[in-house]
Amino acid sequence: MSVYEYEARTSKGDEVKLSDYAGKVVLVVNTASKCGFTPQFQGLQDLYDKYHDRGLEILGFPSNQFKEQDPGTNEEIAEFCQVNYGVKFPIFEKVDVKGENAHPLFQYLSDEAPGLMGSKSVKWNFTKFLIDKEGRPVKRFAPQTAPDQLEKDIEKLLG
């Protein structure tokens, strides 16, 4: 199995096959617009600017599961990201990232890249999953891990 077996909808409602990202290094992040970690959008965009031409894709998945910190519509969330942080990487529709209604992609990522002490559930906004060029999750990063702290791992996977 790999992330390539999953699909997701963009904030505009377009269905995207994650197999479209085959051969790229992918960073999947559950995001929120009204969270203490929201300024990480800038760091994520900086990573995207620096590494996109070398094969990095960043996929943002808003979630309102943690203290309702992303209450807006899909369109409002995408606009917020673009206006406030200049986000150019894809923002997908709002999804559940934990629990029985979690998006299948996050169920898979949580199982394949457990967190601290083997914890599988996503604990908070801005949990990051790094995926290799074959679509396999290789590492989970905690919400407090700043995007620039991922550079070494990203560079290693980009080769």
Backbone torsions as a table, in degrees:
resi	resn	phi	psi	omega
1	MET	NA	156.0	176.4
2	SER	-154.6	172.9	177.4
3	VAL	-65.5	-18.1	-177.9
4	TYR	-66.0	-11.7	-179.6
5	GLU	-86.9	-0.4	-175.7
6	TYR	-110.0	160.8	176.2
7	GLU	-129.5	158.2	176.7
8	ALA	-151.9	159.5	178.2
9	ARG	-101.3	137.9	175.0
10	THR	-71.5	171.5	178.5
11	SER	-62.3	-18.9	177.4
12	LYS	-91.3	-1.9	177.5
13	GLY	93.0	4.6	179.0
14	ASP	-79.8	133.3	178.3
15	GLU	-77.7	130.8	179.8
16	VAL	-123.7	130.4	173.1
17	LYS	-85.4	128.2	-179.8
18	LEU	-67.8	-15.2	173.6
19	SER	-63.8	-17.3	174.7
20	ASP	-61.7	-19.4	-178.7
21	TYR	-99.5	11.4	179.4
22	ALA	-55.6	137.3	179.6
23	GLY	85.0	0.7	179.1
24	LYS	-112.9	157.2	170.0
25	VAL	-86.3	130.8	-174.3
26	VAL	-123.0	136.4	173.2
27	LEU	-115.0	115.6	178.2
28	VAL	-100.9	128.5	-176.5
29	VAL	-131.5	130.5	170.2
30	ASN	-87.6	126.6	-169.4
31	THR	-116.0	169.2	174.4
32	ALA	-156.7	143.7	-174.9
33	SER	-86.6	-16.9	-174.6
34	LYS	-127.2	47.6	-175.0
35	CYS	-120.7	155.3	175.9
36	GLY	-59.9	-23.1	179.3
37	PHE	-91.9	-0.9	-177.8
38	THR	-52.3	-36.5	177.7
39	PRO	-59.8	-12.6	175.5
40	GLN	-62.8	-17.8	174.8
41	PHE	-53.6	-38.2	179.7
42	GLN	-63.9	-45.8	178.9
43	GLY	-64.1	-37.6	177.1
44	LEU	-65.1	-42.9	178.5
45	GLN	-64.6	-37.3	176.9
46	ASP	-61.5	-43.1	176.1
47	LEU	-60.5	-44.2	-179.5
48	TYR	-60.7	-45.7	179.3
49	ASP	-61.8	-39.9	-174.7
50	LYS	-75.7	-36.8	-169.7
51	TYR	-116.8	-6.1	-176.4
52	HIS	-59.0	-42.7	-179.7
53	ASP	-65.2	-20.2	177.9
54	ARG	-92.7	-3.2	175.2
55	GLY	117.0	15.3	176.9
56	LEU	-92.2	134.1	170.5
57	GLU	-119.3	139.6	174.2
58	ILE	-118.4	130.6	-179.1
59	LEU	-120.4	117.0	-179.4
60	GLY	-96.6	128.4	178.5
61	PHE	-121.1	99.0	177.8
62	PRO	-61.4	145.7	175.8
63	SER	-142.5	141.2	179.3
64	ASN	-107.6	21.3	-173.6
65	GLN	-82.4	-13.9	-175.1
66	PHE	-112.5	99.9	-179.2
67	LYS	53.8	30.7	175.7
68	GLU	49.9	50.0	-176.1
69	GLN	-92.0	8.4	172.3
70	ASP	-142.8	68.5	-173.3
71	PRO	-79.7	-12.7	-173.8
72	GLY	-68.9	172.6	173.9
73	THR	-74.9	166.6	178.0
74	ASN	-56.3	-41.1	-179.0
75	GLU	-67.0	-42.9	179.3
76	GLU	-63.0	-40.4	-179.5
77	ILE	-64.6	-47.9	-179.7
78	ALA	-61.1	-41.8	179.2
79	GLU	-65.1	-42.3	177.5
80	PHE	-56.4	-47.1	-178.2
81	CYS	-62.6	-41.8	-177.5
82	GLN	-71.7	-47.3	-176.0
83	VAL	-68.2	-43.8	-173.6
84	ASN	-87.0	-27.2	-175.2
85	TYR	-130.3	3.0	178.8
86	GLY	63.5	28.7	-175.6
87	VAL	-62.2	126.3	177.5
88	LYS	-112.3	-15.9	178.5
89	PHE	-75.1	157.3	-175.4
90	PRO	-63.9	134.3	171.2
91	ILE	-110.4	126.5	-176.8
92	PHE	-95.2	177.4	179.1
93	GLU	-70.9	157.1	-180.0
94	LYS	-61.9	133.3	-178.5
95	VAL	-136.1	163.7	166.9
96	ASP	-83.5	138.1	-179.2
97	VAL	-112.7	-1.7	177.6
98	LYS	-148.0	163.9	177.5
99	GLY	85.9	-177.3	-173.6
100	GLU	-68.3	-21.5	178.5
101	ASN	-100.4	15.1	180.0
102	ALA	-61.1	142.7	175.9
103	HIS	-56.3	139.1	-179.1
104	PRO	-52.9	-34.2	177.6
105	LEU	-60.4	-44.2	-178.5
106	PHE	-73.8	-29.7	172.9
107	GLN	-61.3	-46.4	179.8
108	TYR	-63.6	-50.3	-178.6
109	LEU	-60.5	-41.0	-179.0
110	SER	-64.3	-37.4	177.9
111	ASP	-72.0	-41.5	-173.1
112	GLU	-81.6	-26.2	-179.1
113	ALA	-132.3	75.4	-179.0
114	PRO	-64.0	159.1	-179.6
115	GLY	-88.5	-156.8	-178.1
116	LEU	-54.3	132.6	178.6
117	MET	56.3	31.7	174.9
118	GLY	80.4	5.7	-179.7
119	SER	-62.2	131.5	-178.0
120	LYS	-95.6	-32.6	-176.0
121	SER	-68.9	142.2	171.7
122	VAL	-71.6	126.9	-172.7
123	LYS	-94.2	-23.2	-175.8
124	TRP	-165.7	169.8	176.9
125	ASN	-59.6	151.6	176.8
126	PHE	67.6	28.2	164.4
127	THR	-72.2	137.6	-173.4
128	LYS	-121.9	136.2	177.6
129	PHE	-118.8	122.7	178.7
130	LEU	-98.5	129.7	-173.0
131	ILE	-122.7	134.9	-178.0
132	ASP	-79.6	178.1	-174.9
133	LYS	-65.7	-16.0	177.2
134	GLU	-93.1	1.9	178.3
135	GLY	86.1	14.7	179.9
136	ARG	-97.6	130.0	175.1
137	PRO	-65.3	129.6	-178.9
138	VAL	-112.4	-23.7	-177.4
139	LYS	-161.4	144.4	172.7
140	ARG	-109.6	139.0	177.4
141	PHE	-117.6	138.4	-179.3
142	ALA	-68.6	157.3	179.2
143	PRO	-53.1	-38.5	-176.9
144	GLN	-76.1	-7.0	176.5
145	THR	-74.0	114.7	-178.5
146	ALA	-68.0	145.4	-178.9
147	PRO	-52.6	-38.0	-178.4
148	ASP	-66.3	-17.4	177.1
149	GLN	-76.2	-7.0	179.6
150	LEU	-92.1	-8.3	-171.8
151	GLU	-56.2	-44.0	-178.3
152	LYS	-60.4	-44.3	-179.9
153	ASP	-67.5	-39.2	178.8
154	ILE	-64.6	-47.2	-179.6
155	GLU	-60.0	-40.2	179.2
156	LYS	-60.1	-43.9	-179.2
157	LEU	-73.1	-32.6	178.7
158	LEU	-70.3	-28.3	178.5
159	GLY	78.1	NA	NA
